Amino acid sequence: MPRSIHLLAVLLLVSSYSAAAEAGGDGAPRFREAPQFYNSPGCPPPLPPSSAAACSPSAMVHVAMTLDVAYLRGSLAAILSVLQHTSCPQSVQFHLVASSSIADLNATIATSFPSLSFRIYPFDDSHVSGLISTSIRSALDRPLNYARSYLARLLPDCVLRVVYLDSDLILVDDIVALASTPLPDGIALAAPEYCNANFTSYFTPSFWSNPALSMAFEGRKACYFNTGVMVMDLGRWREGGYTERIEEWMELQKRMRIYELGSLPPFLLVFAGRIAAVEHRWNQHGLGGDNYRGLCRDLHPGPVSLLHWSGKGKPWARLDAGRPCPLDAIWAPYDLLQSPFSIEDS
């Protein structure tokens, strides 16, 4: 899409988003009901809509996400994008992890997606709060940000493979293709790898200067990967005790500073060089800019199946503030925030 079209769409949307952000005197966001999407011929039978679903043999894909009030708007947009672009939307089961306001979140999901098969799992912040060290951005220090490390404990054993998705992304391709990523024997995780990134920057000089620590990467080609999009084999995860391994590195971090960036470095310490590769199209990340200023960024070269606003800048916040980036116009159609008026009605 030409850049001029992006800019025009942004200008048309800004006034609507500003009005929506100011609506609702009680401060609570209101969300509209999403369109209904139906399975194509050849899909399994539709899953029954339920807020207490565990796992069904008819589910083609299991999706795990965290859910909280602050990022709820992004989560709803992500769910909508999954349903809109898959050929079997009624065969996708969602496993949502939340640490507070569970009743309200449950009601919001059920209202916006009446036919969705989903379940909300409570996450006890105390399981991880004592292990968290302050990082370069406070949003990265939320206990729920670490819940992805505990999916093998939270989700029932009948969920064998799950696609984990962050709340600040949208898919523009069929999630079935991502979920079908081959996982070789002994491999518990798949994600796009970025071997051109400066891997050493994710750890402190104290880490690299200590041979007892830096040898953790000995014998493996360790590359950066973003933990916002992962295909996980939970059976192998449990067998490998990977939650416990991640916790061990977090405990060490409490004693000596070996990294700065939230929940990512422990994942790299355990998994870097030991994952199955996924095409880069499945995580066009960094669209939220860096962790300090959140400046606008363009897409990376190549095809796009998933856009990810990792970084400080979130599309809904920039739209509300009237300072959107060009690519935020791609996210906007998936936004379910209830607006006092819409462009389609004008």
Secondary structure, 3 states (H helix, E strand, C coil): CCHHHHHHHHHHHHHHHHHHHHCCCCCCCCECCCCCCCCCCCCCCCCCCECECCCCCCCCEEEEEECCCCCHHHHHHHHHHHHHHCCCHHHEEEEEEECCCHHHHHHHHHHHCCCCEEEEEECCCHHHHCCCCCCCCHHHHCHHHHHHHHHHHHCCCCCCEEEEECCCEEECCCHHHHHCCCCCCCCCEEECEECCCCHHHHCCHHHHCCHHHHHHHCCCCCCEECCCEEEEEHHHHHHHCHHHHHHHHHHHHHHCCCCCCCCHHHHHHHHCCCCEECCHHHCECCCCCCCCCCCCCCCCCCCCCEEECCCCCCHHHHHHCCCCCCCHHHHHHHCCECCCCCHHHC
